[in-house]
């Protein structure tokens, strides 16, 4: 793991009618990423009930990964500008005994949802942690 990556975790999810706040961080600092209300509802459903009655777009992505033998590896939150965060999802696919690593730019909320569903690590660049506005407990 590169030295500028900090392991982080989802501390809590808070929802309102107009947004979802996902609190992330490590033991020294926590910060918030805001997203649409349905993202929080989907995450809460997954965390409390597991599978849903109907598949979500994240369930569809998991099925595609499985069908094409793609293994999610990790998520990296690599930049923040004002209050907009940027993330990358790293995937591994093996074809003809050759391993390919795919790096996809994606919304942090989608990456975090997949990270929870796939039980993969989430990292944050040190510069992002330094620039992020702290959330107090």
C-alpha positions in Angstrom: 0.0 0.0 0.0 1.4 3.4 -0.9 2.5 5.5 2.1 0.1 8.3 1.3 -3.0 6.1 1.7 -4.8 6.0 5.1 -7.3 3.1 5.8 -10.7 4.6 6.7 -14.1 3.1 7.6 -17.7 4.1 7.5 -18.5 5.5 10.9 -22.2 6.3 10.5 -24.9 7.1 8.0 -27.4 9.9 8.8 -30.4 10.6 6.6 -32.8 13.5 6.0 -35.4 14.0 3.4 -33.0 15.9 1.2 -29.7 14.2 1.6 -27.6 11.3 3.1 -24.5 12.1 5.2 -21.9 9.3 5.2 -19.3 9.9 8.0 -15.9 8.4 7.2 -12.5 8.5 8.8 -10.0 6.8 11.0 -9.3 7.2 14.8 -7.9 10.7 14.4 -10.3 12.5 12.1 -13.8 12.0 10.6 -15.3 13.8 7.6 -18.6 13.7 5.8 -19.6 12.9 2.2 -23.1 14.0 1.2 -25.2 12.2 -1.4 -28.8 11.5 -2.5 -31.3 10.2 0.1 -31.9 6.9 -1.8 -28.2 6.0 -1.4 -28.5 6.1 2.4 -31.7 4.1 2.3 -30.1 1.4 0.1 -27.1 1.3 2.5 -29.3 1.1 5.6 -31.3 -1.7 4.0 -28.2 -3.7 3.1 -26.7 -3.2 6.6 -29.8 -4.2 8.5 -31.6 -6.7 6.2 -29.1 -7.9 3.7 -30.7 -8.6 0.3 -33.6 -6.5 -0.9 -36.8 -7.7 -2.6 -35.7 -6.1 -5.9 -32.1 -5.7 -7.0 -30.4 -2.3 -6.9 -27.9 -1.0 -9.4 -25.2 -2.1 -6.9 -26.6 -5.7 -6.9 -26.6 -5.6 -10.7 -22.9 -4.5 -10.6 -22.1 -7.4 -8.3 -23.8 -9.8 -10.7 -21.8 -8.5 -13.6 -18.6 -8.8 -11.5 -19.4 -12.4 -10.7 -20.4 -13.2 -14.3 -17.1 -11.8 -15.7 -15.0 -13.1 -12.9 -14.1 -9.6 -11.7 -12.9 -9.2 -8.1 -13.3 -5.8 -6.4 -10.0 -5.0 -4.6 -10.2 -1.6 -2.9 -11.6 1.9 -3.0 -9.4 5.0 -2.8 -10.8 8.5 -2.1 -8.2 10.4 -4.0 -9.2 14.1 -4.1 -11.6 16.7 -2.7 -12.4 20.1 -4.2 -14.6 22.2 -2.0 -17.1 19.6 -0.8 -16.9 17.3 -3.8 -15.0 14.1 -3.3 -13.5 11.9 -6.0 -13.0 8.1 -5.7 -11.6 5.2 -7.7 -12.7 1.6 -7.6 -9.9 -0.9 -8.2 -10.9 -4.2 -9.8 -9.0 -7.4 -10.8 -9.9 -9.6 -13.7 -8.0 -12.7 -14.8 -8.1 -13.6 -18.6 -6.0 -16.4 -20.1 -3.8 -16.6 -17.0 -3.2 -12.8 -17.3 -4.2 -10.6 -14.4 -5.6 -7.2 -15.3 -6.1 -4.4 -12.8 -8.8 -2.0 -13.7 -9.1 1.5 -12.1 -12.4 3.2 -12.5 -13.4 6.7 -11.6 -16.7 6.6 -9.7 -18.8 8.5 -7.2 -17.6 7.9 -3.6 -21.1 6.9 -2.6 -21.2 4.1 -5.2 -17.7 3.0 -4.2 -18.5 2.9 -0.5 -21.7 1.0 -1.1 -19.8 -1.6 -3.2 -17.0 -1.7 -0.6 -19.5 -2.6 2.1 -21.3 -5.2 0.0 -18.0 -6.8 -1.1 -16.2 -6.3 2.2 -13.2 -4.6 0.6 -10.9 -1.9 2.1 -11.5 1.8 1.7 -8.5 4.2 1.7 -8.1 7.9 1.6 -5.1 9.9 0.4 -3.4 11.8 3.1 -4.0 15.1 1.3 -7.7 14.4 1.2 -7.7 13.8 5.0 -5.8 17.0 5.5 -8.2 19.1 3.3 -11.4 17.5 4.6 -13.6 19.5 6.9 -13.8 17.5 10.2 -17.0 16.1 11.6 -17.2 16.0 15.4 -19.0 13.2 17.2 
